Amino acid sequence: MVNYPSGSVATQTKKVVKRSKMVTFGKRGMNFEAEINATNDYYLTHGIAVVHKKPTPIQIVKVDYPKRSRAKITEAYFRQASTTDYSGVYQGHYLDFEAKETQNKTSFPLKNFHEHQINHMSNVLSQNGLAFVLLHFSALARTFLLKASDLIPFYQKNDGQKSISLAFIEKQGYEISTNKLPSIPYIDSIQKILGGESHFKATQN
């Protein structure tokens, strides 16, 4: 027994208008985390980046031994993770990020972030790592990458404020267009942060 703790582009020629189709998570039957995992699998398979989801720490409470050579966990608790969701490496750069999702349309609740996560991302930045958050507005079908260097001062300065406005995220973040493969190409945004060309520019045209 495991116990749980408490936009499309339009091109017009004469009277004919062609619109690109937006692929949404719901149509693929996958949630935000599954889409990120699928993207990471794509990156790994194609030799682009090595990024994995960190395992959730588990506190084992009770173990039964039905046989001398066999142990069975009968009770355990998911402990609160002390860092972020994902970590890995891309072209020699250490990546560390958290993935968050909201149904809100105009802001992202700050309650989704924990102080220990903010502290961890700050520590990553102090070692010249790339720390960021992927924010998905499910009701708007929009996803953004927001650098930790932008999030942390906002989080600290607005201590007690309940949310980050969408306008702030649009201004400071990088919007990620959802694709069929990779599902959420966040490496595009990493390339922009590093000052390089989009890795998938040639394949997306």
Sine and cosine of phi, psi and omega as CSV:
sin_phi,cos_phi,sin_psi,cos_psi,sin_omega,cos_omega
0.00,0.00,0.78,-0.62,0.01,-1.00
-0.93,-0.36,0.81,-0.59,-0.03,-1.00
-0.97,-0.23,0.70,-0.72,-0.01,-1.00
-0.99,-0.17,0.69,-0.72,0.07,-1.00
-0.96,0.29,0.46,-0.89,0.03,-1.00
-0.90,0.44,0.00,0.00,0.00,0.00
0.00,0.00,0.74,-0.67,-0.04,-1.00
-0.99,-0.10,0.43,-0.90,0.00,-1.00
-0.96,-0.26,0.75,-0.66,-0.03,-1.00
-0.93,-0.36,0.69,-0.72,0.07,-1.00
-0.83,-0.56,0.83,-0.55,-0.10,-0.99
-0.93,-0.37,0.79,-0.61,0.10,-0.99
-0.81,-0.59,0.91,-0.41,-0.14,-0.99
0.82,0.57,-0.90,-0.43,-0.03,-1.00
-0.95,-0.31,0.15,0.99,-0.04,-1.00
-0.98,-0.19,0.82,-0.57,-0.01,-1.00
-0.89,-0.45,0.82,-0.57,0.02,-1.00
-0.95,-0.31,0.72,-0.69,0.00,-1.00
-0.84,-0.54,0.69,-0.72,0.06,-1.00
-0.97,0.25,0.58,-0.81,-0.03,-1.00
-1.00,0.07,0.76,-0.64,0.06,-1.00
-1.00,0.03,0.81,-0.59,0.01,-1.00
-1.00,-0.04,0.89,-0.46,-0.03,-1.00
-0.98,-0.21,0.35,-0.94,-0.04,-1.00
-0.87,0.49,-0.68,0.73,-0.07,-1.00
-0.85,0.52,-0.61,0.79,-0.01,-1.00
-0.92,0.38,-0.43,0.90,0.03,-1.00
-1.00,-0.04,-0.12,0.99,0.01,-1.00
0.95,0.33,0.45,0.89,-0.02,-1.00
-0.83,-0.56,0.55,-0.83,0.06,-1.00
-1.00,0.00,0.02,-1.00,-0.10,-1.00
-0.86,0.50,-0.73,0.68,-0.01,-1.00
-0.88,0.47,-0.67,0.74,0.01,-1.00
-0.90,0.44,-0.60,0.80,0.02,-1.00
-0.91,0.41,-0.65,0.76,0.03,-1.00
-0.91,0.42,-0.67,0.74,0.03,-1.00
-0.88,0.47,-0.64,0.76,0.03,-1.00
-0.91,0.42,-0.62,0.78,0.05,-1.00
-0.90,0.44,-0.69,0.72,0.02,-1.00
-0.90,0.44,-0.60,0.80,0.07,-1.00
-0.89,0.46,-0.66,0.75,0.03,-1.00
-0.88,0.47,-0.73,0.68,0.00,-1.00
-0.87,0.50,-0.66,0.75,-0.01,-1.00
-0.92,0.39,-0.73,0.69,-0.03,-1.00
-0.88,0.48,-0.59,0.80,-0.05,-1.00
-1.00,-0.08,0.17,0.99,0.08,-1.00
0.92,0.39,0.47,0.88,-0.05,-1.00
-1.00,-0.02,-0.71,0.70,-0.01,-1.00
-0.39,-0.92,0.35,-0.94,0.07,-1.00
-0.87,-0.49,0.97,-0.22,-0.04,-1.00
-0.72,-0.69,0.73,-0.69,-0.02,-1.00
-0.73,-0.69,0.46,-0.89,0.10,-1.00
-0.98,0.21,0.70,-0.71,0.00,-1.00
-0.97,0.26,0.66,-0.75,0.02,-1.00
-0.93,0.38,0.56,-0.83,0.04,-1.00
-0.98,0.20,0.81,-0.58,0.00,-1.00
-0.88,0.47,0.68,-0.73,0.00,-1.00
-0.85,-0.52,0.73,-0.68,0.08,-1.00
-0.99,-0.15,0.93,-0.37,0.01,-1.00
-0.98,0.18,0.78,-0.62,-0.05,-1.00
-0.96,-0.27,-0.68,0.73,-0.09,-1.00
-0.65,-0.76,0.70,-0.71,0.02,-1.00
-0.77,-0.64,0.76,-0.65,0.08,-1.00
-0.97,-0.24,0.50,-0.87,0.01,-1.00
-0.85,-0.53,0.99,0.16,0.02,-1.00
-0.88,0.48,-0.49,0.87,0.07,-1.00
-0.72,-0.70,0.41,-0.91,-0.04,-1.00
-0.87,0.50,-0.57,0.82,-0.06,-1.00
-0.99,-0.14,0.19,0.98,-0.09,-1.00
-0.67,-0.74,0.79,-0.61,0.03,-1.00
-0.91,-0.42,0.61,-0.80,-0.02,-1.00
-0.77,-0.64,0.87,-0.50,0.04,-1.00
-0.97,0.23,0.86,-0.50,-0.03,-1.00
-0.96,-0.29,-0.25,0.97,0.04,-1.00
-0.45,-0.89,0.75,-0.66,0.00,-1.00
-0.41,-0.91,0.33,-0.94,-0.01,-1.00
-0.80,-0.59,0.65,-0.76,0.15,-0.99
-0.98,0.21,0.86,-0.51,0.05,-1.00
-1.00,0.06,0.42,-0.91,0.02,-1.00
-0.92,0.40,0.78,-0.62,0.01,-1.00
-0.90,0.44,0.62,-0.79,-0.08,-1.00
-1.00,-0.09,-0.13,0.99,-0.01,-1.00
-0.79,-0.61,-0.78,-0.63,-0.04,-1.00
-0.88,-0.48,-0.01,-1.00,-0.11,-0.99
-0.97,0.24,-0.64,0.77,-0.17,-0.99
-0.73,-0.68,0.48,-0.88,0.12,-0.99
-0.48,-0.88,0.39,-0.92,0.00,-1.00
0.09,-1.00,-0.31,-0.95,-0.04,-1.00
-0.66,-0.75,0.63,-0.78,0.04,-1.00
-0.68,-0.74,0.92,-0.40,0.02,-1.00
0.74,0.67,0.72,0.70,0.05,-1.00
1.00,0.10,-0.02,1.00,0.00,-1.00
-0.97,-0.24,0.77,-0.64,0.04,-1.00
-0.97,0.22,0.78,-0.63,0.01,-1.00
-0.94,-0.35,0.67,-0.74,0.04,-1.00
-0.55,-0.84,0.86,-0.50,-0.07,-1.00
-0.49,-0.87,0.33,-0.94,0.03,-1.00
-0.91,-0.40,0.57,-0.82,0.04,-1.00
-0.90,-0.43,0.79,-0.61,-0.02,-1.00
-0.75,-0.66,0.48,-0.88,-0.02,-1.00
-0.69,-0.73,0.56,-0.83,0.03,-1.00
-0.59,-0.81,0.43,-0.90,0.10,-0.99
-1.00,-0.03,-0.18,0.98,0.00,-1.00
-0.89,0.46,0.49,-0.87,-0.03,-1.00
-0.96,-0.28,-0.31,0.95,-0.09,-1.00
-0.86,-0.51,-0.14,0.99,-0.03,-1.00
-0.36,-0.93,0.25,-0.97,0.03,-1.00
-0.89,-0.46,0.87,-0.49,-0.07,-1.00
-0.87,0.49,0.77,-0.63,0.04,-1.00
-0.94,0.34,-0.33,0.94,0.02,-1.00
-0.90,0.44,-0.29,0.96,0.05,-1.00
-0.94,0.34,-0.28,0.96,0.01,-1.00
-0.97,-0.25,0.59,-0.81,0.03,-1.00
-0.93,-0.36,0.50,-0.87,-0.06,-1.00
-0.85,0.52,-0.61,0.79,-0.01,-1.00
-0.92,0.40,-0.48,0.87,0.06,-1.00
-0.95,0.32,-0.66,0.75,0.05,-1.00
-0.88,0.47,-0.69,0.73,0.02,-1.00
-0.90,0.44,-0.65,0.76,0.01,-1.00
-0.90,0.44,-0.72,0.70,0.01,-1.00
-0.90,0.44,-0.58,0.82,0.06,-1.00
-0.89,0.45,-0.63,0.77,0.03,-1.00
-0.92,0.40,-0.62,0.79,0.04,-1.00
-0.89,0.45,-0.69,0.72,0.02,-1.00
-0.89,0.46,-0.57,0.82,-0.01,-1.00
-0.91,0.40,-0.34,0.94,0.04,-1.00
-0.98,-0.22,0.29,0.96,0.02,-1.00
0.91,0.42,0.42,0.91,0.11,-0.99
-0.99,0.13,0.23,-0.97,0.05,-1.00
-0.99,-0.16,0.96,-0.27,0.00,-1.00
-0.93,-0.37,0.67,-0.74,-0.05,-1.00
-0.32,-0.95,0.09,-1.00,0.09,-1.00
-0.80,-0.60,0.60,-0.80,0.16,-0.99
-0.98,-0.19,0.85,-0.52,-0.07,-1.00
-0.91,-0.42,0.83,-0.56,-0.01,-1.00
-0.90,-0.43,0.85,-0.53,0.10,-0.99
-1.00,-0.08,1.00,-0.10,-0.13,-0.99
-0.90,0.43,-0.59,0.81,-0.02,-1.00
-0.93,0.36,-0.39,0.92,-0.01,-1.00
-0.97,-0.22,-0.17,0.99,-0.08,-1.00
0.83,0.56,0.71,0.71,0.01,-1.00
-0.79,-0.61,0.65,-0.76,-0.02,-1.00
-0.78,-0.63,0.66,-0.75,-0.03,-1.00
-0.76,-0.65,0.49,-0.87,0.22,-0.98
-0.97,-0.26,0.82,-0.57,0.05,-1.00
-0.87,-0.49,0.84,-0.54,-0.02,-1.00
-0.91,0.42,0.58,-0.82,0.04,-1.00
-0.89,0.46,-0.52,0.86,0.01,-1.00
-0.91,0.42,-0.37,0.93,0.09,-1.00
-1.00,-0.04,-0.60,0.80,-0.02,-1.00
-0.93,0.36,-0.72,0.70,-0.13,-0.99
-0.87,0.49,-0.76,0.65,0.04,-1.00
-0.88,0.48,-0.62,0.79,0.02,-1.00
-0.90,0.44,-0.70,0.72,0.00,-1.00
-0.89,0.46,-0.68,0.73,-0.03,-1.00
-0.97,0.26,-0.65,0.76,-0.02,-1.00
-0.93,0.36,-0.58,0.81,-0.06,-1.00
-0.98,-0.22,0.58,0.82,0.02,-1.00
-0.82,0.57,0.83,-0.55,-0.04,-1.00
0.98,-0.19,-0.34,0.94,0.08,-1.00
-0.95,0.30,0.55,-0.84,-0.18,-0.98
-1.00,0.00,-0.28,0.96,-0.07,-1.00
-0.38,-0.93,0.28,-0.96,0.12,-0.99
-0.97,-0.23,0.80,-0.60,-0.05,-1.00
-0.93,0.37,0.51,-0.86,0.06,-1.00
-0.88,0.48,-0.58,0.82,0.00,-1.00
-0.87,0.50,-0.65,0.76,0.03,-1.00
-0.90,0.43,-0.68,0.73,-0.02,-1.00
-0.92,0.39,-0.64,0.77,0.04,-1.00
-0.89,0.45,-0.60,0.80,-0.04,-1.00
-0.97,0.24,-0.70,0.71,-0.11,-0.99
-1.00,-0.07,-0.37,0.93,-0.10,-1.00
-0.99,-0.11,-0.10,-0.99,0.02,-1.00
-0.83,-0.56,0.89,-0.45,0.01,-1.00
-0.97,0.24,0.68,-0.73,-0.05,-1.00
-0.94,-0.33,0.85,-0.53,0.04,-1.00
-0.99,0.16,0.77,-0.63,0.00,-1.00
-0.97,0.24,0.68,-0.73,-0.01,-1.00
-0.82,-0.57,0.15,-0.99,0.10,-0.99
-0.95,0.31,-0.76,0.65,0.06,-1.00
-0.54,-0.84,0.83,-0.56,-0.15,0.99
-0.95,0.30,0.42,-0.91,-0.12,-0.99
-0.88,0.47,-0.76,0.65,0.00,-1.00
-0.78,-0.63,1.00,0.04,-0.12,-0.99
-0.96,0.28,0.94,0.34,-0.05,-1.00
-0.95,0.32,-0.30,0.95,0.06,-1.00
-0.89,0.45,-0.48,0.88,0.10,-0.99
-0.81,0.59,-0.73,0.68,-0.02,-1.00
-0.93,0.36,-0.60,0.80,0.05,-1.00
-0.87,0.49,-0.65,0.76,0.03,-1.00
-0.88,0.47,-0.64,0.77,0.03,-1.00
-0.91,0.41,-0.65,0.76,0.03,-1.00
-0.88,0.47,-0.62,0.78,-0.01,-1.00
-0.99,0.16,-0.12,0.99,0.04,-1.00
1.00,0.07,0.30,0.95,-0.02,-1.00
-0.96,-0.27,0.02,-1.00,0.05,-1.00
-0.97,0.24,0.40,-0.92,0.06,-1.00
-0.89,0.45,0.80,-0.61,-0.04,-1.00
-0.88,0.48,-0.51,0.86,-0.08,-1.00
-0.96,-0.28,0.29,0.96,-0.06,-1.00
-0.86,0.51,-0.67,0.74,-0.05,-1.00
-0.94,0.34,-0.60,0.80,-0.08,-1.00
-0.99,0.17,-0.35,0.94,-0.04,-1.00
-1.00,0.02,-0.36,0.93,0.00,-1.00
-0.96,0.27,0.00,0.00,0.00,0.00
